[in-house]
Amino acid sequence: MTSVVSQLAARGIEVEPLLRQRDAALEVGSEQRLRELLHALPAAVYLTDAAGRITFYNEAAIALWGCRPTLNSDQWCGSWRLYWPDGTPLPHDQCPMAIALRENRAIHGMEAAADRPDGTRVPFMAFPSPLRDGAGAVVGGVNMLVDITERKSAEAVALQFASIVESCDDAILSKNLDGIIQTWNNGAERLFGYTADEIVGQPVTMLIPRERRDEEPSILDRLRRGERIHHYETVRRRKDGSLIDISLTVSPVKNGAGRVIGASKIARDITERKRAEERIRLLAHEVDHRSKNLLALVQATVHLTQGDTAQELKAAIEGRIQALANAHTLLSQSRWAGADLHGLVGEELAPYRLETDAEPRIRIEGPSLALEPNTAQSMAVAIHELTTNAVKYGALSVSMGRIRVEWSCATDGRFVFRWTETGGPPAKPPARRGFGTRVLERLVRGPLKGEVRYDWREEGLVCEITTPELPRPGADDESEQEWAIPAASD
């Protein structure tokens, strides 16, 4: 090339104009190729002059902005409106391109968002850089905008998922295939007592009781095979050493290549459910036990109750069964936790109260006393036998008769129940012990482990029942005590 120029100069031909034309042609061709290259890029790219006026933008930029800015007029950015990532408005003269030109420095990955005229908002990352001439002076700028809508959506989903995990009441944790805990949510802290700082990086066997350590290798083997473990009920240990019943769901965690690299665990506290199941089991056992006792008593009452006539026999049976029904009603109201003695006495004597009398016919005095179910049924029958005797032969057989029922509990636990009749026929010891008397004595001396004392006074019967100590609700009343009903020959 140099020899050609020398030859032209030797012939007297002006070389400089020719060189300038050549350079201009080369520059135009180079710029055209550059524009074609920029149009082919999938990322939004635009150019500005030194004053920030847009001189070029490619098709991807039009797609991102949703509009076509006016060349050599619109400045800094071709978007309709701009916003910071937090949603506050971003003036165009403070956008990343404006900063890059004003401060003469490249900016890498500043985030912002552009509103399109149709109302959609596009988050993007900007990579503006100043363009300089041979002398280093800024002659313009180039900016590439990367649409990060998908990344933001993924981040939003991840944040939402993380929020769900953190706010979940269940314990959610992850571990690697060596059994080392990797993550730990607030639910896990509440359930097990360890903070994330204390437990992350530690082996998951910290949570497993020694007698259940053989569970973990089996779980890891199944995970390596890609299996999911559903609602596995087991026991784990808290930080304070206490044990807790949990339902465990374990799922394999895979990397992008589909290889299992760890596991996620969801542990749910099932303590209350286990307690409920135990209560149901105990209740079923108790219902079975009490039903057998109750039916045994009813059966014995039917077979052994005596009466001179069929009507008397029927009335006697109905009365005793009704006494048991009254006790059963009170027990049912307390869900078989116990029955109040005042309620038992009141239910039995309710038909004989005369509210119009100046002086109450029935007086009931005693502290509130809850009786466990077996004791309540024994006392119900005992009170019924005393009431039946009073109706037939005692104070309730005449209009002026009165009954006073009182009880007390001594500090040593001894229970005293006193039945006092006045105003009725003179009380006389019976010529023979009737069935009712034998039932009363057998119930008191059997299930109640007490004694019965009768005082046959001129003014009426006094019956005193004493027991060393009454079983109370909540005590162990599951002993298989049987209702001791006297035989006909007793």
VENHUCOR-V907606 format. One record per run of one state. SS is the DSSP state (alpha for helix, beta for strand, coil for the rest). FROM is the first residue (numbers start at 1). TO is the last residue. If there is no record, write none. Layout:
ss:SS from:FROM to:TO
ss:SS from:FROM to:TO
//
This chain:
ss:coil from:1 to:1
ss:alpha from:2 to:10
ss:coil from:11 to:15
ss:alpha from:16 to:40
ss:coil from:41 to:43
ss:beta from:44 to:49
ss:coil from:50 to:52
ss:beta from:53 to:57
ss:coil from:58 to:58
ss:alpha from:59 to:65
ss:coil from:66 to:74
ss:beta from:75 to:75
ss:coil from:76 to:80
ss:beta from:81 to:83
ss:coil from:84 to:88
ss:beta from:89 to:89
ss:coil from:90 to:91
ss:alpha from:92 to:94
ss:coil from:95 to:95
ss:alpha from:96 to:103
ss:coil from:104 to:109
ss:beta from:110 to:115
ss:coil from:116 to:120
ss:beta from:121 to:126
ss:coil from:127 to:128
ss:beta from:129 to:132
ss:coil from:133 to:137
ss:beta from:138 to:147
ss:coil from:148 to:148
ss:alpha from:149 to:167
ss:coil from:168 to:170
ss:beta from:171 to:176
ss:coil from:177 to:179
ss:beta from:180 to:184
ss:coil from:185 to:185
ss:alpha from:186 to:192
ss:coil from:193 to:195
ss:alpha from:196 to:199
ss:coil from:200 to:202
ss:beta from:203 to:203
ss:alpha from:204 to:207
ss:coil from:208 to:209
ss:alpha from:210 to:212
ss:coil from:213 to:213
ss:alpha from:214 to:224
ss:coil from:225 to:228
ss:beta from:229 to:237
ss:coil from:238 to:242
ss:beta from:243 to:254
ss:coil from:255 to:259
ss:beta from:260 to:269
ss:coil from:270 to:270
ss:alpha from:271 to:304
ss:coil from:305 to:309
ss:alpha from:310 to:333
ss:coil from:334 to:338
ss:beta from:339 to:340
ss:alpha from:341 to:352
ss:coil from:353 to:361
ss:beta from:362 to:365
ss:coil from:366 to:369
ss:beta from:370 to:371
ss:coil from:372 to:372
ss:alpha from:373 to:392
ss:coil from:393 to:394
ss:alpha from:395 to:397
ss:coil from:398 to:401
ss:beta from:402 to:409
ss:coil from:410 to:414
ss:beta from:415 to:422
ss:coil from:423 to:434
ss:alpha from:435 to:445
ss:coil from:446 to:449
ss:beta from:450 to:456
ss:coil from:457 to:460
ss:beta from:461 to:467
ss:coil from:468 to:490
//
